Amino acid sequence: MFKNIKLIITLTLLLNAIAINAKVIEQLTWKDCLKEAKQNNPDLISAKEKINQAIANKAIVRSNYLPQLTSNLSRKSAKTTNRVNTDTYSYDINVQQLLFDGFKTSYNTASAKESIKSSQYNYVITSSNVRLNLRTAFIKLLKAQQLLDITKNIASRRKQNLELVALRYKAGREHRGSLLNAQANFIQAKFDVTQAKRDINLAQRELAKELGRKKLLPTRASGKLKVKTLVKKRPNFMKLAENSPLLLELIANRKALQFNLKSAKADLFPKIYADASIGRDDTHWPPHNEAWSAEMSLSLPIFEGGRRLAQISKARAELFQAQADTQSGNNYVTFILEKTWKELQDAIDKIEVQQNFLQAAKERAKIAKAQYSTGLISFNDWSIIEDNLVTTEKSYLNAKADALVSEANWIQAKGGTLNYV
């Protein structure tokens, strides 16, 4: 009975340990990262709040269209020269309605609408930038994981090579310099393994930052270093630029400034208000004497030290600046689209080149090792071929990772957001 209980406890502890270890390393797919970043990335949250601010600002501006209601309640005490105290009580409700302001409120409302569009395009741009940073971090983690496997294989191969050189050295068929060189290569390979582990830790930290996580948890990227976007035909970059969120944001901002200029000019027109009030007053509380009033007022600026004219000049300069920025933005977006497309094509083609070099390097290394073990080639010739294999394996991995980053840059240049898988 005691043995059975002990066995059950042991199995329970073992299963718990397995479960804990299973949770230590979190497997993250690219879709998992997209979903989490949409909810938690602080830059995206900030951009969303800018939209809310713009919507609230539009409501503030439009409030000038509506009647403005105020209420007053007062008690007034006064003493005359003959020392008679008089108390006066009153309450009233006042309403003021804007009738005409040179269409300033209309222009401000139209400007606020364009500002909402601008903030929405800014959100799209932020989402696009977040996707690029997130994708780059995800690729770095994938690359670091594969690099660790490669460096481990290289370290194992270097160890075998060292053992082969040591045997030939003991047999008197190799000199001490070759042995020391083989030992140095093995030490270098072990260092590369350690460095690759550190690269994984750094890549995990960067991915956690882009996901918006407050704590760093051991994670592993799940996926392959394979480009999906194949755009061999040269696109119409100018047409693509027309739908760029960066350019659309600049256009919305320019339109908002056009209305701001009209609003500044509207300040030169008179403002007409209708005011009315109703209430009661008396020397006792509650007051019983009814009182009401109604009036129309006109306000016209005559001289304010040139302030309004200066505001118009400023608004006009801001509009001219926005027009120049829009033209510059159009040129920039068109250039970036062509640049990123060109880099993507180069990166895709480079993968095939490096793959062929790697196949050749593996075959040469296989033959050279057999030749060296039988004494057909020198250590120097064999070492060069082995070093070339190590370099080529890493270059092939870098080429695949660089192609994925180029793909991410191309998607970002087109305005691809976190909704773009």
Phi, psi and omega in degrees: 000314180296322180293323179294317179298317180297322179294318179298317179298318180297316179295321179298314178297322180294316179295321177297319179297320179295317180297318179296316180295327179293332181271350184295314181254118182269127178273122182240123171272170179296322178295323176299318181294318179299315182296317182289320181295325178301327184269326193244346184296123185294327179295322179290320177297318179298317179295324179294321179292333175294325176296315179299322178295318180295321178295317179295322179295323177296319179296323178296315181296317182291341181297340178293339177290332189270157177297144179256113183257135175223153177231149181227141175224127185215155170228129183237130177246136181219151178232131180271179182293333178271018174062040175259124180274134179231127176251136178235131179244141179204152170212150180203164175239129182244142176230137178230132180235126175285126180260321181203133177222030180072022182067019180299316181295323178297316179293320179295324178293317178297321177296321179295323177297317179293327177294326175296315178300317179300316180292328177291318176294325176297324177296318178297317179298316179299316178299321178295317179293321178297319179298318179298312180295320179294315180296318179298317179296320179296318179296320179299320179291318176301314180297316181297322179295315180289327178295324177298317177297318180295314182294327176294318178294321178295318179298319178296320180292319178296324178295317178296320179297319179298318179297321179294316179294322180297321178295318179291327178293317179295329179278357178081016181256006178215146183269169186294329179299320178295320179296315180296323178295318178295322177295319179296321178297321179292320178295319177299319180296320178293322176297319179299324178295314179297318179296322179296324177294320177294323177299323178296316179299317180293319179295323176297319179296317180294319179295319178298323179297315182289333177284344182084023180278144179272334181241148178267122176242145177301122181230159177225127179283133180250117181163185181235151177275077183222128180282133178260329184277112178241103182238080183284325180285135181295120181284169173274096187293325180293323177291320177297324182295330182298331181260010180291130179298330178296315180291321179295325176294318179295322179294316179297320179294322178295318179296321178298320180289332174297317177291327177297323178295317178296323178295319179296321178292327181295339178296344179281346180273158177288157176247131182244129181235150169247128182237143176213150178212151176216140182187194180221153174213156182187168176271359178230156177255133000280149181291149183240340184282117180283146178214138178213161179207155176213139182202160171238139182229150179234130180240126182227121178290133179252308178210125179226032179072021179080014184297314184292322177294323177294323178296322177295316178299319178296314180298322179294318179295320178297322179293315179299321177297316180297323178295318177293320179296324179294317178296316178297319179296322178297315178296319182295313182297317179299318179295315182296323178298313180293322181296312182291326177294317179298317180294326178294317179297317178298318182294320179295316179295327181294330178301314180297320179298311181293328178295319178293320176298321181293318178299317179294319182295321179295318180293318178297319181294322179297315180291317184296323180295319178294321179292320180292321181295335178259003176081017182279336176231160181280167178296322181299315179296317180295319182296321179297318180293320178294317178298322179295323178296316180299313181296319183291322178299317179290324180294323179294318177296316179298322180296319179293318179293319180297324179294321178294321177294320177296322176297318179296321178295321179295316179296319179295321179297327178280351180096017179296130183256191178293347175281348180272110183285000000 
